[in-house]
Amino acid sequence: MSGGVTGAMGVDRVMALRAQIVERNQALARAQQANGAAPATQAEGATSFTDVFEGAVKNVNEAQAKAGELSAAYERGETVDIAQVMLARQEASVGFEATMQVRNKLLSAYKDIMSMPV
């Protein structure tokens, strides 16, 4: 497996998640306009970026745990399909790579902001 394929799949997954978030925000905005309500605030239960990122990290952790369990079961000789093991490991790898890319972009943006003159 080449690193480029994993990276491209990671980018596609991140872009798909981003599209889902944008779509949900637009749907919420339309629903609020239809009800004549003010935009949701943090206190009213709107999902923050931190909550979304924590959820993504938890999902990656769960995928890695599942891949580890399947790998261990296969190594013990239990009847586990090798394709299922490899797929779980690849999903965990892609999720981890996507999370690392988001982290790197966040750090880069933070550094850029901190280096701006006041």
KACOR-V702456 format. One record per residue. N is the residue number from 1. RES is the residue in three letters. OMEGA is omega in degrees with one decimal (NA if undefined). NEAR is the number of other ideal C-beta (glycine too) atoms within 8 Angstrom. D_FIRST is the distance of its C-alpha to the first C-alpha in Angstrom with 1 decimal. Layout:
# KACOR-V702456
n = {N;N}
res = {RES;RES}
omega = {OMEGA;OMEGA}
near = {NEAR;NEAR}
d_first = {D_FIRST;D_FIRST}
This chain:
# KACOR-V702456
n = {1;2;3;4;5;6;7;8;9;10;11;12;13;14;15;16;17;18;19;20;21;22;23;24;25;26;27;28;29;30;31;32;33;34;35;36;37;38;39;40;41;42;43;44;45;46;47;48;49;50;51;52;53;54;55;56;57;58;59;60;61;62;63;64;65;66;67;68;69;70;71;72;73;74;75;76;77;78;79;80;81;82;83;84;85;86;87;88;89;90;91;92;93;94;95;96;97;98;99;100;101;102;103;104;105;106;107;108;109;110;111;112;113;114;115;116;117;118}
res = {MET;SER;GLY;GLY;VAL;THR;GLY;ALA;MET;GLY;VAL;ASP;ARG;VAL;MET;ALA;LEU;ARG;ALA;GLN;ILE;VAL;GLU;ARG;ASN;GLN;ALA;LEU;ALA;ARG;ALA;GLN;GLN;ALA;ASN;GLY;ALA;ALA;PRO;ALA;THR;GLN;ALA;GLU;GLY;ALA;THR;SER;PHE;THR;ASP;VAL;PHE;GLU;GLY;ALA;VAL;LYS;ASN;VAL;ASN;GLU;ALA;GLN;ALA;LYS;ALA;GLY;GLU;LEU;SER;ALA;ALA;TYR;GLU;ARG;GLY;GLU;THR;VAL;ASP;ILE;ALA;GLN;VAL;MET;LEU;ALA;ARG;GLN;GLU;ALA;SER;VAL;GLY;PHE;GLU;ALA;THR;MET;GLN;VAL;ARG;ASN;LYS;LEU;LEU;SER;ALA;TYR;LYS;ASP;ILE;MET;SER;MET;PRO;VAL}
omega = {178.9;-179.5;-178.8;-179.8;179.6;179.8;-179.7;178.9;178.2;179.0;178.8;-179.3;178.3;-179.9;177.4;176.9;178.7;179.1;177.8;-179.9;179.3;180.0;179.0;178.3;178.6;178.7;177.2;180.0;178.3;-180.0;179.4;178.1;179.9;179.5;-179.0;-178.3;175.5;178.1;-178.3;176.5;179.7;-176.5;-178.0;176.1;176.5;-179.0;178.8;178.2;179.3;178.9;179.7;-178.7;176.5;177.3;178.9;179.1;177.7;178.4;178.1;179.0;178.5;179.0;178.4;178.4;178.6;179.2;178.2;178.9;179.4;178.8;179.5;179.1;178.7;-179.7;177.5;178.3;177.7;-178.5;177.6;-179.7;-179.1;178.5;178.3;178.6;-178.6;178.2;179.0;179.1;179.9;177.4;178.6;179.5;179.8;178.3;179.0;179.1;179.2;178.8;178.7;178.6;177.2;177.7;-179.4;178.1;177.7;178.3;178.4;178.5;178.5;178.7;178.8;-179.8;-178.5;180.0;178.7;176.1;-177.7;NA}
near = {5;5;6;6;8;13;10;8;9;13;10;8;11;11;8;8;9;8;8;8;9;8;8;8;8;8;8;9;9;8;8;11;7;6;6;4;5;4;6;8;6;5;4;6;5;7;5;7;5;6;8;10;9;8;8;11;9;8;9;12;8;8;12;11;8;10;13;8;8;13;11;8;9;11;6;6;4;6;2;9;5;7;6;9;13;8;8;13;11;10;10;13;9;12;14;10;11;12;11;8;12;11;8;8;8;8;8;8;8;8;8;8;7;6;5;6;2;2}
d_first = {0.0;3.8;6.7;8.6;7.3;7.9;11.1;12.3;12.1;13.9;16.4;17.1;17.8;20.1;21.8;22.5;23.9;26.0;27.3;28.3;30.1;31.9;32.9;34.3;36.2;37.7;38.8;40.4;42.2;43.5;44.7;46.4;48.1;49.3;50.8;52.2;50.6;49.6;45.9;44.5;44.5;42.6;45.5;45.6;42.1;39.8;36.3;35.5;32.3;32.4;32.6;29.7;27.5;28.7;27.8;24.2;23.9;25.5;23.1;20.1;22.0;22.8;19.2;18.3;21.4;20.7;17.3;19.1;21.9;19.9;18.1;21.5;23.1;20.7;21.3;25.0;25.0;25.8;25.1;21.9;19.5;16.2;14.6;16.5;15.3;11.6;12.5;14.7;12.3;9.9;13.2;14.4;11.6;12.0;15.7;15.8;14.1;16.6;19.4;18.8;18.9;22.1;23.5;23.0;24.7;27.5;28.1;28.1;30.6;32.7;32.9;34.0;36.6;37.9;38.3;40.4;44.1;46.4}
